[in-house]
Amino acid sequence: MSGPAVPPLLLCFHHAGAGVSAFSRWQAEFGAAAEVVPVLLPGRDARVREPRVTELASLLAELEVAAALTRGRPYLLYGHSLGGLVAYSFAAAREAAGDPPQAVVIGAVLPPHLRSLLARSAELPDTPLLRLLVRKGVLPPDAADAERGSDIFRRRVLPPLRDDLRLAQDLVRRAAVPLRAPVLALAGADDPVAPPAGVAQWERYAAGHFRLRTVAGGHLFVRDRALPRLLRTELGGFLTGLRPESSAV
């Protein structure tokens, strides 16, 4: 007699300059349908003293722990902004290794060939970079205000964020293969960094099923409590082990 079915893993990759706090409530929303695994990259939060990764080879070496979790178990990926590029890169590597994800969800990031403005801005001096991040809604207005705390952002926020942008640059340069797994791309209706028309072009990187879904909000809609509920609905067939053969995600 077989035991209870093991739920699929949902590996979640955070946006640039961030940790995994945006995913803290997701397990409660998914319940027994999936095991939510936020993946914390080094150089922040509990891993703040570890060297940050800034290129593909070191990223894939870092994600070997995540890869070990997926072997022999169904899994799905969600990545937000930088995390979307990480999810794509990880999925491509796992497909090449014969361990493909059931589905890949990419949120709030332009596809590699469109060369995001933020990814191209990693080497800007501090002040112009802070102003750009404020203008695009990535950081609050205080980040660029010398009298209201910009020094804190320069010392604590910019170093990991800048290295994350360097990582994004390298992932964009090395992206090439389309994914065989179904791809769902999410775009914020009011996102100035990755507008829906640009996010739609992730279809170029999907050899199989592709779907674009526009959601309310700006660039950081990952913080919206409605997002995990939406994903549970969108990924319902995969979460129950019923892999769609003829319909998009």
N, C-alpha and C positions, 0 to 999 in steps of 0.2 A: 504494500500500500504506500503510495507516494505521499510525501509531506506537503504542507502548504506551499503555494507558489511563492517564489522569491520576487519581490517587487523590483522593477528596473531602477537603476541608478539615474539620477539627474545631476550631472556635474555642472556647476555654475561658475563662470569666470567673470571677475569684477572689472569695472572700468578703470581708466588710468588714474593714478594718484589715490586710489581707494583701497579699502579692505573688503571684507565680505559681509559687512553689517547689513547691506541692502537685502541679503538673502536670509536674514535671521528669522523671519516669520514664515518662510516658505514651507518648512516641513509641516507646520500645523495646517496649512492650506491643502497640501497634497495628501496628508494622512498616510494611509497604508498603500496608496496608489503608486508611490515612488519613494525612494530614499534619497533625499536631497543632500548633495555633497558640495558645499561651497569650497572652491579651491583657492587658497590664499597663496599668492606669489610672494617670494622673499622680499625683505626690505621694508616691511610695514607691519603694524600691529604686533602680534606676538612674535613675528619674524623680523622685527625691525633691525636687528644687528647683523642679519645675513646679507650678503652681496645681492644686489638686484640683477635681474637678467635683462639684457638689452639686445639679444639677437636670437635667431631661431634655434640654433644648435643647443645653446644653453637652456632655452625654454623647453625644448623636447626632453633634454636630460632631466630637468626639474620635474617634468610631468610624468616621468617614469613611475612615480608612486601612484598617480592617478591611473595610468595605463594598467598597472598591476591589478587595480580594483576591478577593472572592466573585463578582464579575461574570464571567459566562461559565464558571463552574466550580461543580460541586455542592458543597454544604457542609452541615454539621450544627453544632449549638450545644450546649455544656454550660455551665451556670452553677450555682454553688454559693452558697446563702444570698443575700446581696446580688447575687451573680453570676447567680442565677436570675432576679431581677427585671431585671437588665441584659440577659440573654439574651431574655427575653420582650419587652422594649421594643425591642431591636435587631431581633428577628424581625418584630414588628409593623411597624416602619419599612421593613424590606426587603420585606415582602409588599406594602405600599402602593406601593413603588417598582417592583414587578414582578419582584423578584429573591428569591423565597421560599427559605427553607432546606428541606432534605429532611426534617429532623426537629429537634425542640427537646427537650432533656433539662433538666429543672429539678430541682435537688436542695436539700433542707434549707431550704425557705422556704415560708411560708404564702402563699396567693394574696392578691391585693390587698384584696379585700373583708373579709378577716379582721383586717387591721390589726395586724401583729405588734407585740408588746410592745417588742421591741428597736427597731423603727423609730420607735416613739412616744417613745423615751427619749433622743433625740439631745441635748436641751437640759438633761438632768439635770446637777446639779453633779458634779464629778469623783468624789468618794467614793461617792455612791449609784450612779453609773453603773458604777464599777469593781465594786462589790459585786454589782450585778445581772448583770454579765457573768461574774463568777466563779460565781454561783449557777446560771446557765444553761449552764455548761460551755464558754463561749467563751474565757475566760482562765483561767490557772492560779491556785490559791489565793493565791500570793505577790502577785498583782496588787493585792489589797485589804489587804495586810499592811504597815502603815507601817514596821515594823522589818525587812522582808525584801524591799524593793525596789519598793514601790508608786510611789516617786518616778520611777523609770525608766519605768514604765507610763504615769504621768501625762504625762511629757515626750515620750516617743517613740511610744507606742502609741495613747493616747487621741486626739491631734489628727487623724490620718488616719481612725481608726475613727469618731470623732464625725462627721466630714464624710461618711463613707460612709453613716452612718445618716441624715444629712440627705438624701443622694441617694436612699436607699431611701424616705424619706417622700415625696419628690416623684414618684418612679416609681409608688408606690402610688396617690397622688392622681390621676395622669394615666392610669392603666391603664383600658382600657375594652373594646377590641375582642377578640373571640376569634380565635385563630390558626387559619389553614386547614391549616398543617403539622401532621403527627402530633406529639403531645406525650407524652413519658414523664416522669412525676414520680417522684422517688426520695425516700423518707423513712427516716430512721434510726429503728430500732425503739425506741431509748431517748433520742430527741431531745426535750428539754424545751422547745426553742424552736419547733420545727415538727414536732409529732407526726403520725403517719400519718393520723389521721382528718381533720386540717386540711389536710395536703398533698393528700389525695384530692380536695379541692374545687377544685383546678386544672382539673378537668374542665369547670368553667364557662367556662374561657378556651380551650377546644379545640373548634373548630367541627367538626373531623373526628375522627380516631382519638385515643384517649386510653388510657393505661394507668398504673396506680400500681404501683410496686414498692417493697416494704419491705426494707431491708437491715440487717445487723447494725451496731450502733454508735450513737453519740450525734450531736451536731450537726456535728462535724467529720469525718464518715466519708470526706470527700474525701481525707483523708490515708492511708486504708487502701489498701494495695497491691493489694487485690482489686478495687477499683472499676474501673480501666480494663479489666480482664479481663471484668468483668460487662458493661460498656458495649459492648465489642467483640462480645460474644455478642448482647446485646439489639438492637444496631444492625446486625447482620450483613447483612441484606438491603440496607440503604442503603449500606453500605460496599462492597458488590460491584456497586453500580449497579442492583440489582433493587428498584425502588421498590414496596413492597406496595400493592396497590390495594384489597384487601378485608379486611385484617387490621390489628389495632392494632399499635403499636410493640412 
